[in-house]
Structures are given as structure tokens and as C-alpha cells.
Amino acid sequence: MTGEHRPCCTPAAAAPSTVAPPTPAAVLRERSTRGQVRLPGGEFAMGDAFDEGYRADGETPVHPVRLKPFHIDETAVTNAQFAAFVKATGHVTDAERYGSSAVFHLVVDAPSADVLGNAAGAPWWINVRGAHWRRPEGARSDINGRQNHPVVHVSFDDASAYARWAGKRLPTEAEWEYAARGGLVGRRYAWGDDLTPGGRWRCNIWQGHFPHTNTAEDGHVTTAPVRSYRPNGFGLWNMAGNVWEWCSDWFSPTYYARSPSADPRGPETGTTRVLRGGSYLCHDSYCNRYRVAARSSNTPESSSGNLGFRCANDALPQV
């Protein structure tokens, strides 16, 4: 695909006039691999072998990468897990400090006075006052009944703070793609090359006419529980669709051409952080980023109703 990058996936945070001070950094807890799968590492081909990505996303060239063994969460971090973190630390998310976050236009649940405007270049994103992880659609919404859904409206900085508290870290982009591939070689998706094998949906993405009609053939309009569909070959759930997931790397569209072959960790500096996996809003008519090679990025303080994360960890030597 040769189209230009579109700011459709996760809009950048609008600069507020006043911002509450950040929450003090969470104390690093003892290392924990609870809820994680240990992956063996090894060499794999990273990048888009099908030439289906947006050029500006920098999914090529395909290049060999060697990874040490590591651990990664079986699922995205849930509302219940994030609530435990907030209760223990008093953490205030960037969306709460900024006073607003991006909500998809069809699901806004807030007074009209809380609707602050549309995102530039992506009018289906609405900046909603009072939207944050506890109130994902706005002031009239809540997360009752969604404790096992992925937490959303979390920035890179929020995700990093959670990871420190949990005794974990965010995955590198290379670790994330290796994990998403689930042991399959050169495949398009986390389960193979067919989007709907046997006519069954294997991920939570958009069906219908974007951005106005979602037929929800996959069973969900917004987020799905973190253990929906089937896990991939490594036992990891929802590595495609549902919510975008933060990685630790700074983003550069030219990084693959100079990436080291062993345990790459991204550029040393940048302005945006890597996002992987796509979300419930992805559709091949405008954003086919639910492929395992697909990349996107956003500024570290940005948040939206389709943006979450999962954690990783170094693997200790086995004896």
C-alpha cells in the first residue's frame, strides 16, 4: 500500500491551557512475571513482506532480528488491574490531568458542553471533557461490567508507571512483533494469512462502512474482554485489534534500514512512541494496521478510547 499515513488511529493529545502536576513516579516493585508467558527468543524476519503498509509507517525493509528470551503478558492490562495500581499509588492519568481525551464519535456519552471539538484530520475522534480510563465514553459512562476489558485512555507515561509498579516493563517493538507472530513464519496475521478462517472472526476490528456504520459481526462495537477469540501460538490473546498497545521504542519510519540485528530497542530519541496491534476501529478501507507487521505511533502524553498496553520482562537464565 502506497497511501500516506493518516492520523486516524489514536489522535495526539490537544495541548491544554493548564495541567495538574504529574503523579510522583511509582516505586519499582520486585520483578514479577505473574500473568506472563516466557518466550524462547531466537531469530525472525521483522517487517512487512506483503508490501501492504503505509510507506510513512516504515514497515520495510524486512530484516532479520535476534532476540533473547523474554516474558510478555498473556493479555492487555485490564481495567481491574489498572484500578489496583491506581488504588495502591494514587496515580492520576494524563487524560485526567489534561481534563479530556479522545472518544470515537458514535459512542460519546457526555453532556454537549463536554464535547470540545474534533481531531484535526480525523473528525470521528471527539475531544471529550472528563473522558478517562474510568469513564471511557465521557462523564455519563463507567466501566461497570468491563473489569476484564483492556484499560483505555492510558498514555505511554501512564503505561510506563504501571509497569514500574508491577515489577515489569513495556515490550520493545521487536519483542512485540515476535510475540504477535506466535511462532508462525512470514504470515500476515497472528493466526495465518486469511482474515476470517472458516468464516470466523479472529480479532476485534471494524465491520461495515467506516466511520458511520459498524455491524459488529465480530461481536463488539468497542473493546472486547481481553481473553476473546483465540490465543495465538504462544498463548497470547488479542495481539490484533481490540486496543493499540504501547511499546518502549521511540518511533522512526526509517529505523528498519539501520536497526541492529540483535535485540533492537529503537532510536535513541524521538517525538512519538511506537504503537502496535491495531484496534476495534481498524478497517481495510482506511487503516489495515491489524497485521502483525503494522506500526503506528503517538506522543507519549496522548490517550484515546482505543489505546492500551501490555507488559514484558527480561527472562532470567534457566538453571
Secondary structure as the mmCIF struct_conf table of DSSP 4:
data_model
#
loop_
_struct_conf.conf_type_id
_struct_conf.id
_struct_conf.beg_label_comp_id
_struct_conf.beg_label_asym_id
_struct_conf.beg_label_seq_id
_struct_conf.end_label_comp_id
_struct_conf.end_label_asym_id
_struct_conf.end_label_seq_id
HELX_LH_PP_P HELX_LH_PP_P1 GLY A 3 HIS A 5
TURN_TY1_P TURN_TY1_P1 PRO A 7 CYS A 8
BEND BEND1 CYS A 9 THR A 10
HELX_LH_PP_P HELX_LH_PP_P2 PRO A 11 PRO A 16
BEND BEND2 SER A 17 SER A 17
HELX_LH_PP_P HELX_LH_PP_P3 ALA A 20 ARG A 31
TURN_TY1_P TURN_TY1_P2 ARG A 34 GLY A 35
STRN STRN1 GLN A 36 LEU A 39
STRN STRN2 GLY A 42 MET A 46
BEND BEND3 GLY A 47 GLY A 47
BEND BEND4 ALA A 49 ASP A 51
BEND BEND5 GLY A 53 GLY A 53
HELX_RH_3T_P HELX_RH_3T_P1 ARG A 55 ASP A 57
BEND BEND6 PRO A 61 PRO A 61
STRN STRN3 HIS A 63 LEU A 67
STRN STRN4 PHE A 70 ASP A 73
BEND BEND7 GLU A 74 THR A 75
HELX_LH_PP_P HELX_LH_PP_P4 ALA A 76 VAL A 77
STRN STRN5 THR A 78 THR A 78
HELX_RH_AL_P HELX_RH_AL_P1 ASN A 79 THR A 89
HELX_RH_AL_P HELX_RH_AL_P2 ASP A 94 TYR A 98
TURN_TY1_P TURN_TY1_P3 GLY A 99 GLY A 99
STRN STRN6 SER A 100 PHE A 104
HELX_RH_3T_P HELX_RH_3T_P2 HIS A 105 VAL A 107
BEND BEND8 ALA A 110 ALA A 110
HELX_RH_3T_P HELX_RH_3T_P3 SER A 112 ASP A 114
STRN STRN7 VAL A 115 ALA A 119
TURN_TY1_P TURN_TY1_P4 ALA A 120 GLY A 121
STRN STRN8 ALA A 122 ARG A 129
TURN_TY1_P TURN_TY1_P5 GLY A 130 GLY A 130
STRN STRN9 HIS A 132 HIS A 132
TURN_TY1_P TURN_TY1_P6 TRP A 133 ARG A 134
STRN STRN10 ARG A 135 ARG A 135
TURN_TY1_P TURN_TY1_P7 PRO A 136 GLU A 137
TURN_TY1_P TURN_TY1_P8 ALA A 139 ARG A 140
TURN_TY1_P TURN_TY1_P9 ASN A 144 GLY A 145
TURN_TY1_P TURN_TY1_P10 GLN A 147 ASN A 148
BEND BEND9 HIS A 149 HIS A 149
STRN STRN11 PRO A 150 PRO A 150
HELX_LH_PP_P HELX_LH_PP_P5 VAL A 151 VAL A 151
BEND BEND10 HIS A 153 HIS A 153
HELX_RH_AL_P HELX_RH_AL_P3 PHE A 156 TRP A 165
TURN_TY1_P TURN_TY1_P11 ALA A 166 GLY A 167
STRN STRN12 ARG A 169 ARG A 169
HELX_LH_PP_P HELX_LH_PP_P6 LEU A 170 THR A 172
HELX_RH_AL_P HELX_RH_AL_P4 GLU A 173 ARG A 181
TURN_TY1_P TURN_TY1_P12 GLY A 182 GLY A 183
BEND BEND11 VAL A 185 GLY A 186
BEND BEND12 ARG A 188 TRP A 191
BEND BEND13 ASP A 193 ASP A 193
BEND BEND14 LEU A 195 THR A 196
HELX_RH_3T_P HELX_RH_3T_P4 PRO A 197 GLY A 199
BEND BEND15 CYS A 203 CYS A 203
STRN STRN13 ASN A 204 ASN A 204
STRN STRN14 GLY A 208 HIS A 209
TURN_TY1_P TURN_TY1_P13 PHE A 210 HIS A 212
STRN STRN15 THR A 213 ASN A 214
TURN_TY1_P TURN_TY1_P14 GLU A 217 ASP A 218
BEND BEND16 GLY A 219 GLY A 219
BEND BEND17 VAL A 221 THR A 222
TURN_TY1_P TURN_TY1_P15 VAL A 226 ARG A 227
BEND BEND18 TYR A 229 TYR A 229
TURN_TY1_P TURN_TY1_P16 GLY A 233 PHE A 234
BEND BEND19 GLY A 235 GLY A 235
BEND BEND20 MET A 239 ALA A 240
STRN STRN16 GLY A 241 GLY A 241
BEND BEND21 ASN A 242 VAL A 243
STRN STRN17 TRP A 244 TRP A 250
HELX_LH_PP_P HELX_LH_PP_P7 PHE A 251 PHE A 251
TURN_TY1_P TURN_TY1_P17 PRO A 253 THR A 254
HELX_RH_3T_P HELX_RH_3T_P5 TYR A 255 ALA A 257
TURN_TY1_P TURN_TY1_P18 ARG A 258 ARG A 258
BEND BEND22 SER A 261 SER A 261
STRN STRN18 ALA A 262 ALA A 262
BEND BEND23 ASP A 263 ASP A 263
BEND BEND24 GLU A 268 GLU A 268
BEND BEND25 THR A 271 THR A 272
STRN STRN19 ARG A 273 ARG A 276
BEND BEND26 GLY A 277 GLY A 277
TURN_TY1_P TURN_TY1_P19 TYR A 280 LEU A 281
STRN STRN20 HIS A 283 HIS A 283
TURN_TY1_P TURN_TY1_P20 ASP A 284 TYR A 286
STRN STRN21 CYS A 287 CYS A 287
TURN_TY1_P TURN_TY1_P21 ARG A 289 TYR A 290
BEND BEND27 ARG A 291 ARG A 291
TURN_TY1_P TURN_TY1_P22 VAL A 292 ALA A 293
STRN STRN22 SER A 296 ASN A 298
TURN_TY1_P TURN_TY1_P23 PRO A 300 GLU A 301
STRN STRN23 SER A 304 SER A 304
TURN_TY1_P TURN_TY1_P24 GLY A 305 ASN A 306
STRN STRN24 LEU A 307 GLY A 308
STRN STRN25 ALA A 312 ASP A 314
HELX_LH_PP_P HELX_LH_PP_P8 ALA A 315 GLN A 318
#
